[in-house]
Amino acid sequence: MGTMSYHSPVLLAECLHFLNLRPNGTYVDATFGGGGHSRAILEQLGPNGRLIAFDQDPDAQANALSDSRYTLVPHNFEHLKRFLKLHRVAQVDGILADLGVSSHQLDVPERGFAHKFDGPLDMRMNPEAGQPASEWLNEVGELELRKVLAEFGDVERPAAVAAAIVRALPIATTTQLKAVLEPFSQRGRNAKLPARVFQAIRIAVNREMDVLDCFLTDCVDVLAPGGRLVVMSYHSLEDRRVKNLMREGRLDGEADRDDFGRRLVPFSLITRKPVSASPDELERNPRSRSARLRAAEKTAPNHG
């Protein structure tokens, strides 16, 4: 295990409850991380149960579990369907996804996720693929950056912040980026500005919304009737997509309808409103503060 510190799994009891585990079912943990959720799932599976976990972060390999019922796929869950097919799995009985950045990723300065530490401005969930944030900023252009800050970070005065960042390029470290943001984060609500800007850039660098859209679309096909989808989101952009998929069966707009005007929705909701952490868990695990859990069950396909 080494010295990797991973958070205690968020909303663990609730996740297990909503997954409604069957001892010989096949399950997916789409965000393996420290393996806390995976360990708890395996404890409830019988000898014929199966768990397939995904994590694109090479650091997660250090936590891999030795259990014949378990497989770790070292890839992004964006390709859920493709990798399940490779592992000869047609459909699964439950999918769990915890969309938060792991506290491990935030706490390792070399990864460049956190504005609290000095490190290279990298932010890639998989440091072996794609572009680090420093390169991405060099190429993105001011208009696109403004859009990213507004949409993914809910940043106040995104045009002014984007202009300042572009003027300061190239930016190689987290400390340099933070220095650019200093004049904007002097007062009140703007104390949160560095965190919001870092979040926005991280989401863009890792294409998190595109990845989530691919994953959610795959979930509809991959879940067997009666299978459960349990997702924890940490900001409204993610939560809106998850809610829409569960309610309407699509990422945006209204559900499709059949010839009789009946809504064709692949899920029935288990959670009407998102579930949040209990006061007790909040005290033990501050990371659970912004977690919103939603769960739905795949309904049998409509016949007729």
N, C-alpha and C positions, 0 to 999 in steps of 0.2 A: 504494500500500500504506500510505502514511503511517507513523505511528509505532506502529501496533498491534503489541504483542508477543504472539504466540501461541506456545504450547508446541510443541516438536517432536512429531510424531504418535506416540502410544503404540503399542508392539508392531507397528510398521509392517510389518516383514518377515513376521511371523506372520499379520497380517491379509491381506496379499496372497496368501500361501501358501494359507490356508484358503478364501479367496474363489474360488480356482481359476479365475482370469479367462479367459474366452474372448474373443478379439479383437473379435468382432462381437456380443458379448452386451450386454444392458441391465442396468445396475447402479444401486443406490441407496446414497448416503451419507446416512444419516438425520440425521447430526449434523455439518454441514459445518465449523463453527467457523473455524479458521485455514486450512482447505483442504488441510492436509498429506496426509491420506489420499486426498482427491479427486485432487490433483495426481498422486500415485503411481499411482492406478488409471488415469487418463487416459493416462499414459505407456505403459501396457501394452495399451490398447485400440487396435484398428485403425480405419480411416476410417469403418466402419459401426457401431462400438461406440457406446454411449450411456450417459451418467451423469446421474442426476437426484439433486440434493442438496437437503436440507431444512435450514433454520435459521431459527428465529423471531426471532433476535436481530438488530436492524437493523445493529449493528456488523459483523456477518459480511458484509454487502454490500460492505464495503470490500475484502474479499479475493476477491470474485467473479472467476472465471477467464474469460478470453475464449477460448472454444473452441466451435466449432459443435456439438460432440458433447455439450455440457454445458448443463444447465439448473439454475438455483438457484430453488427454491420458497421464498418468504419466509414459511414457516409452520411450525408445530410438527409433528413427525412423528406426532402423535396422529391426524392425518387422512391417513395414508399412502395408503390405498386411494382415497379421494375425489380427492386431488390427482393421483395417477397416472392415474386415469380422465380427469380434466380434460386431462391431457397425452397422452391417447390411448395409454396404456400398459396393456395387460391384465395381463401377467405379466412378472416380471423374473428374471434369472439369478443374482442375488446381492444381499444387503442387508447393509450394514455399519452398526453403531451403536456410538458411543463415548459412554457415558452420563455421563461426568464433566463437572462444571462446568469450563469452559475457564479456564486460568490467566489469560487476559485478563479474564474476568468477575471473577475473584477480585482481580485487581491494580488495578482501576479503582475508587478510593474512592467515586465518585459512585454506584456500583451497589449499595453497601451489602451485599455478599456476605461480606466478610471482617471478622472481629472485630479484625484487626490495624490497620485504618485507621479514621480518623474519617470518617463520611459519613452521608448520610440512610439510614434503615433501609428499604431498598427491596426488594432481592433478587429482583425479577422478571427472568426470563430474557428476556422481551420487555417493556421498560419502557413500551411504548405500549399495553399491554393489561392487564386484570386489576387487582388491588389490591396496592399496596405492603405490605410486611410491617408497617409502622407502623399502617396502617388495619386490616389483618387482625387484629393483636393486640387492637385496640380492640373488635373485634366477636366474637372467638372464644369467650370464656367460659372459666372456669377448668378445668372438667372436660374439655372438648375439648382444651385446651392441654396438660393433664397427659397425655392419651392420645397426643397428637402427640409430646411430649418422650420418652415411654417407648418408643413404637413406632418413631419415625423417628430418634431420637437415642441410644437406649439410655442415657438420662440417669439417673443415680443420684438417688434421692429426688425423683422428678418432681413429686410433689404439693407439696412444699415450694418447689421452684423455680417451679412454675406460680403458686403463691399469691404469691410475691414479685414476679414479673413483673406480675401483675394489679394488685397494690397500687401498683406504680410507674407505671401507665399515666397519661397517654399517654407513650409512648416514641417519640421522633422520630429518634434517631440511633444508630448502632452503638455509640458510646462510652457513651451512656446505658444501653443494654442490658447492655453489658459491666460497667458499674458495679453493676448489680443482681445480676450473677452473681458478683461479687468474693467475697462472704462464703462462697459455696459452693465456690469453686475454690482454696482455700488449700493443700490437702495432697494429696500422692500422685497417685492415679489421677484425682483431680478437676481436675488441671491441664488436662486435656483438655475440661473441662466447657464452656467458651465455644464451642469448635469444635463440640461435639456439639449444643448448643442452637441454634447458628446453622444447622447442617445440618438439624436437625429442622424449624425454621421455614421454611427455604428449600424443603424438600421439600413442606411443606403449602401454602405460598403458590403454588408452581408446579404443584400437584396432580401431582407427578412420578410417583407410583405409578399413579394412574388413567390418566395419559398413557401410561405404559409398558405397562399392561395393554391399552389400545386398540391400541397399536402392535404388540405381540406377536401379538395376535389377528389383526390385518390381515396380518401376515407370512405366516401359514399360507395365506391365500387368494392372496396376491400372488405368492408364489414359484412359478416353474415347476418341474415335476418335474426333479430333478437340480440345482436352484438351491440356493445356500448362504446360510445365515444365520450371521453372525459378530457377536457382541455382547461389548462390554467393559463390565463392571460395576465399581462402586467401593465398594459396601457390600452387606451380606448380604441386605438386603431385595430389592434389584435382582437379585442373583445367584440367589436362590431362585426368583424368578419365571421368569427365563431358563432355569434348569436344568429347572424343572418343565415349561415349554412344550416344551422340546426332548425331554425324556424321556417325558412323558405326553400331549403334544399339547394340554394345557390348563393354566390358571394355578394351579389348586389341585385336589387330589384325584387320583384314579387315571385312567388312560386309559379311554376308552370301549371296549366289546368288541362284536364281532359275534355273530351267533346261535350260532356255534361256540365262543364264549369266547376268540376270538383278539383280542389287543390291537390297537386301531385307532390307530396312532400315525403322524402325518404326517412324522416325521423319523427319519433314522438319525443317531446321534451320531458326530461326527468326533473330538471331544475327550471322553474318558471323564472326565478331571479337568480343572478349569480350568487354563489356561496363564498363567503369571506372567512378568514381565519378567526377563531375564537379569541377572546381576550387573553386566555391562558397561552395559546400558541404565539400570539403577538409578543407577549412578554419574553417567551423562550427564543423566538426566532423573528427578529425584526424584518427579515427579508420577506416574510409572508404578508407584510402590511398591504402591499398593493395587489396581491394575488386575487383573481376572480375566477372561480371554478364554474364551468358549465358542463352539463352532462345530457346526453340524448341517447335514445335507443333506436337502432335501425329497424324499420318496420318491414314486414313481408312485402315483396314487390306487388304492385297492384295488378290484378288479373282482370281481364274483361274489357 
